[in-house]
Structure formats: structure tokens, C-alpha cells
Amino acid sequence: MTTHTKSATPALPLFWPLIAAAGMAEAGAELSAHNLRFLAEDEKLHHELKPTLATSSRPLLDLRTMTLRDYSSAKAHTTLPTIVDAPYAGHSAVIADYHRGQSLMETLLAHGVTHLFLTDWKSATPDMKDLEIDQYLAELNVCVDELGGRVNLVGLCQGGWMSAMYAARFPHKVASLVLAGSPIDTDAGDGPIKRMAQSSPTSFYEDLVSMGKGLMLGRFMLMGWKNMHPVEHYFTEHVDLYEHIDDPAYVRKEEAFASWYENPINLPGRWYMQAIVQLFKENRLAKGQFVALGRKLDLKAITCPAYLLAGESDDITTPEQVLNARKYLGTPAAHITSRTVPGGHIGLFMGARTLKNAWPEIAQWVARQK
């Protein structure tokens, strides 16, 4: 497995450079040039690109854990503020603002959510290694108060369980709650993340944090995600790139994705161990046993309208982990909307099909909240 430090060797299986070199020696100039373009592009995809947010915004608050970004349109202040709580699970907030024409933030703005903000979580630095979930909830609370003290929350993946925690801790501050691909009931379903979290000893995760000198390094998590689908990441993606290296549209698409996916962020080790042990091993949030900001959280305290969105083939957060939230929230059943859409985890937030077919309805639902 390769890491994401700068390297003179492309991020390919070890035998690839040898095959490429042998091929160049035997091939004509045209094929050699093709091979060189492929190697240069693969190096660029895995080492040189950096993620950037696609839609115009401005930093409203610069906090220790995040930058709160303001996407609001000119008509913003006639509507209730909405915060999109991006996942803090190893990748940047670009997952919510991926590409022009393929952006959740852009979609929400276009369909009535005009007073709009995004939590752009920062990669943890060594001085942040002992931060806990409490510190992240406290800074989210600062953001809500800055916006007037009452907001809609749209939680994506990990941002969903954090938003649910916040809504349970401060129910009067949340007008509506969207949980998209969010693991609320971590005992539900039979996905690989659940199996790994529950079968691997706690010492395994402690050792990873120790190797990161108190941080859970993003590159370790990236290795784990890639190892869930090794053929795709270590073979197929390279073959596909080689076959399409002369297709500018294909290359641009790959570069857009790699700039986000191949640049993971680090997490505080203490925060990460809380999540692994208390949420994924012990399922404390669903059981009403998780303590945040001095109080035990009860999801029944959440009575605002809720929208649950799950991916049919999501193997990161299985549909059951999202949809079972109906059993735990205090929201009346008539005010809970559940929807399962085709596709996997990442597609819930940045897939063109889901952005076109599901999120406009969700945006209109959010915009109606008072």
C-alpha cells in the first residue's frame, strides 16, 4: 500500500513500473508517449492535486476545529439558517461541494435553501490530539448561536450522528434535522464497517492512534477504505486510466475525484477512540447512554421534523443504521420522512443521480421549515 507523502514512484502496484518500462523499450514512439502520459497522470492523481470547494462562499467564523463557510444568497435572511454538517471522518468538506454542476451546496441553493452554511472541518494537528467530541459540539454550538440560535441541520454521514447529538443536547435550537447516510443505530445491518468495528479489538485502534503519535492519520483510514474494494483501487482504476489517458473529459473527472479522495485529513486520537468504542462498539447514542457537554443524550428529546436518507447499496452506513433512527427519535411518525435511493455511500452526497433526483425534494422540505 502506498502512502500520500511525495514520492518519485507512481502510486501503482509494485510490478507496474517494471511492466511499463519493458513496454516502452519494445514499443514505438507513439505508444511510449502514451505510457509516459499515463505514468505522469497517475503521479498527479495520487500526489499533486489538492481539494477545493466548487461554489462561491466566504468564511464566517474561523474556529479551532473548523471554518464555518457562508454560501448564502442575496435573499438569505428571509429564511431560517441551514447548516450542512459535513462528515469529519477522514476527508474534507469538498464531499458537500464537489464540482460545479455536481455539488450538494449548489443544489440546495438552487432549490430554496438560500441562507446556507457549511462546516469545513480542519485536519487535526498534533496539538489537537486530545480533543474530544465535546469540543466539536461546543464549536458547532458557537456557529448556531452566531446565526441567531435556531437552525436547520443537514448531517452527512458522521456529520449526521454529530447533528443528532447536537439536536438531542439542544433541541430548542434545531428546527429540522436531515440525516443522510448517518449511522445512528450502529448495531443495525451487517456492513463491513460494523463488522470491523465490533470484531477488531480496541487495542488495534489504539495502536493506530499510537502510530500517529496521538492522531488517527487520514492516510491510515484511506488504506482501510481502499482495502474494502482492493481490486477496484489497486488494479481497475489504473487500467481504466491507462485506457482513457487520451480522453480529456475522463481525465478531468478523475482529477476532480482524486483531488478530494486522495487527500485525507487527520482526526484527534481521543475523538476517534470515543467514536470507535462508545458509538460503533457500544452503540451508546442509540441506547441513550452517550454523555455530551455534561448531559446524557436522549434521542427522544428530538421532536423536530426529520428526513432520513439512505443509500440502497451503501456499505459504509447500511440503510438500517440510518432508517432505524425512526425508532429512537421523539419526532412524531407523521413528521419523519424516510427515503432510500439507488447507489452507495459517496453517491448520497456527490452522485449526479442523487443530486438530481433526491436532494431537490429535500431542499424544498428544508426550505418549508419554520
N, C-alpha and C positions, 0 to 999 in steps of 0.2 A: 504494500500500500504506500502510495506516495503521500507526502505532506505538502503543505502550501507555503513552504519557505521558498525563496528564489532558488532556482536550480538551473544548471546548464542542460539538464536532460529532460526531454518532454515527459509529461505525466502519462506514460504508457506502460503496459506490462513489459517486463524486462526484456523479453525477446523481440519486441517490436523494432527498436533501433537497429538490431542486427539484421533483421529481415529487410528493413528499409535500405540499409547500406548495401546489402547484397543486391537488392533490386536495382538500385541506382547504378551500380557497376555494370550491370548487364543491359540496362535499358538505354534507349535513345535519349536525346536531349529533352524532348517533349515530356516523356514520362518522368525523367529526373526532375524537371521543373515542377511537375505535378506533385511529386513526392516531397520536394522541398517546401512547397506551399502548404502541404498538409502538416508537415512537422512544425513549421513556423506558426501555423494557426493553432495547432494543439497546444503549443507552448503558451501562446497568447491566452487561450481559453482557460488554462489551468493556473496561470501565474501572473498575468499582467493586467487583467481587467478589474475594475472596481465598481461596486454598485452605486447607482444614482437614482434618486426619485424622479419620476417621469413628469409629474404635474406641478405647476407653479404653486409655491407655498412660501410662508415666512415663519421663522422661529418666533414663537410667542414667549416661551419660557425655556431657559437653559438650566436644567437641574442636574444633579449628580448622576442620576440613573438614566435620564432621557432628555431629549429635546421635544417639547410639545410644539407641533407644527400646525399652523393655521392655513387651511385651504379655503376659507370662507369666501363666498361671492359677495358682490356689492349689496345684495338683498339679505345678507346673512342674519342680521339682527332682528328680523321679524319672526324668526323661528327659534325653537329650543336648540341649544348647542348639542352636537353629537360628537362623541369621541370614539374613533376607531382604535381599539386597543390591540396593537399588532402583537404577534407572538414574540415572546422573549425565550426562544428555545434553540438558539444556535444560529439563526440567520437574521438579517436586518429587516427593517420595516418595508423594504422595497417589495416584499411579498404583497403589500396592500397598494402599491403604486408602481407597478412593474414596468409598463410600457405604454406609450401613447396609443390609444385605441384598445388597450388591454390592461386597464387599471381599475381597481375597485374604487379608489378615491374619485376618479374621473366619472365612473358610473353613478356613484352616489350623488355627486354634484349635479349630474345631468338629469337626475330623476327626483329632484325636490329637496335633497338634504344639503342645504346651502350654507348652514352655519356648522362647519365641519373641521375637525381637528384629528391629528394622528400622533400616537405615542411612538416616537422614534427612539427606541431603547439603545443605550450605549453599550459597547463591548466592555466587559469588566476588566479593570486594570488591577495590578497586584494590591493596591490599597483598598480595593473593594471586595476582597476575597471573603470577608466575614459579614457582608451584608446579608440580611435575611428577607424573606417575603414581606415582613412588616415594613421595611424601608421602602419597598416598591409600592405597596399600598398607600403609605403615607404620602409619597410624592404624587401618586395618582389623585389623592385627595386634595393636594395643593392645586392641581390642574382644575379639578371640578370647582373648587372654591373660586379660582381665578375667573371661571366662566359664569359665575353667578350662583353656584351652589346646587344646581339641578341640571342633569344632562341625560341624553340617551347614550347607552353604552353598546358598542358593537364589538364583541370579543371574538378574535380569530384564534383558533387552536388554544395555545397556552394563555393567550390574552383573554380567552373565554372563561377559563377557571379563575383567573385573576379578577375579571369583571364580576363574576358571580360572587366571589369573596367580598368584593367591594360593595356590591348591592346588598349582601346579607349583613354587612357591618354598618352600612349607611343607607338603609332602604329608602329614606325620605329624599335622598339625593339622586335617585335613579328613576327616570320617568318610564323608560322601557329598556329591555335587555335583549340583544341578539347574541346567540351562542352558535357560532359556525365552526364545525369540526372541533368542538371543545370537549375534552374528556372530563365530564362531571362525575359520572359513575365509573370509576376505573376498574371495578370488578366485573363489569359487563363485557359481553362479547368474548372473542377469542383471537385477538390480533397479536402480531409478533411483539409489539411494544409491551403489551400487558404480560405476555409470557416471559419476556426477557426480564422485565422489572420484578416479577414475582418469583422467578426461578433463580436468578443470579443473586448470590449472597451480597449483603450490604457492603462487605469488605471489598468486593470487586469495584464498586463505585467509589469507595473511599480511596482505593489505590489509584484510580484515575485522577481524582482530585489531588492526591499527593504528588502524582507525576506532574501535574500542572502547577505545583507549588501553591496550592490553595485555590486554584481556579479550575473549573471544568472547561478545558480548552475546546474551542469550536472545531478544531481540526480532528479531535478525537470523536466528536459527535458526527462529523461528516463521514468519517470512516465507518461508523456504525450504520448510518443511513445507506451508504453505498453497499455495504455488505449484506443489506436486506435484499438487494437485487444485483448481485455481483456480475452476472452476465451482461446486463444492460450497461453498467457503469464501466466495467473493465474490458469489455470487448465490443459490444454492439455499437456504443456511441462512437468509438474510434473508427469502426468500419463505415458507419454512416457518414461521418465527417470526411473520410477518405473518398467515398463515392460521390460526395456533393461539394467537394472543395472548390469547384469552379462555378458553383451556383451562389451568386451574391446574396440572394434573398435567404437561402438556407443558412449561410454563414452569419448573416446579421441576426437571425433568430437564435442561433446557437450562442453568439456573443452576448446577446441580451440576457439569456438564461444563465450562462456561466458567470457573468459579472455579479449576479446575485448568489447563485448556488455555491460557487467555488470560493466564496469569501465569508466563511462562518465567523460568528462573534463568540467571545468567551463569556462564561457565566460565573458569578461568585460561587465558590465551592460550598459554602454553608447554605446558600439559597438552593443550589442544585440538590444537596442531600436532603433538605426539607421536602422538596418536591418528590424525589425518589421514594423516600421512606414514608412520609406522612400522607402523601397523596396517592402514589402509584402502588405502594406495597400495602398500606393500611387503609386507604380509601376514606380518610378522616373527613374530607369535605362533605361527601355524600352522607356519611354517618352522623354528621353534626358534632364532630369531635375536634375539628381544626380550630386552633386559637389564633386570632389575628388582632393586633392592636389592643390586646388586653381582654378580649372577649371571645368566648366560644361561639363559632358561627353556626347559625341555623338557617338553612336554605328556605325554610318555611317563612322566614321574615321577608322574603322577596315576594311581593304581591303585585308588582307592576306587570304590564303586558310583556310577554316573552315570545321570541321567534327562534325556533331550533332548526338549524340547517345541517344536514349530514350528507356525506358522500357515499353512494351505494357501494363502491369498491374501495373505500378508504381503509388502508391497512395501518395507518398511524393512529387515527382515532376512529374506531369502529362505530357504525351508526348507533349501536345500542348505548355506547358511552355518552353520546350526545342526547339521544331521544329519551333515555331514562330520566333525564332531568325533570320530565313531567311529574314523576313520582315524588320528587323532593321539593320542588318549588311550592311556595304558598300561593302562587298565582292561580286564580280560578281557571278550570279547564277551558272555559269558553274564551279565555284571553291568552291562550297558548296556541301558537301556530307551529306545526311541525311539517318539515318538508325534506324529502330525500331526493337527491338529484344524481344522475349518472356521473361516474368518474371517481377519481381518487382524492387524496388529501390536498395536495398543492392546487389542483384544479378548482377546489372550492373558492379560492381567493384570487387566482390569477388565470384560470382557464377561460378562454374566449367563450365557450359554450355556456358556462355557468354565469359569467358576467352578462351575457346577453339574455339568458332565459330565466334566471332566478333573482339576481340582485336588483334589477329594476323594480320588481314587486316588493322586495324587502325595503328598498329605499323609500318607496311610496308609503309602506307600512310605517316606517320610522318617521317620515315627514308628517304623518297624521297625529302623532303622539303629542299630548299637551302637558 
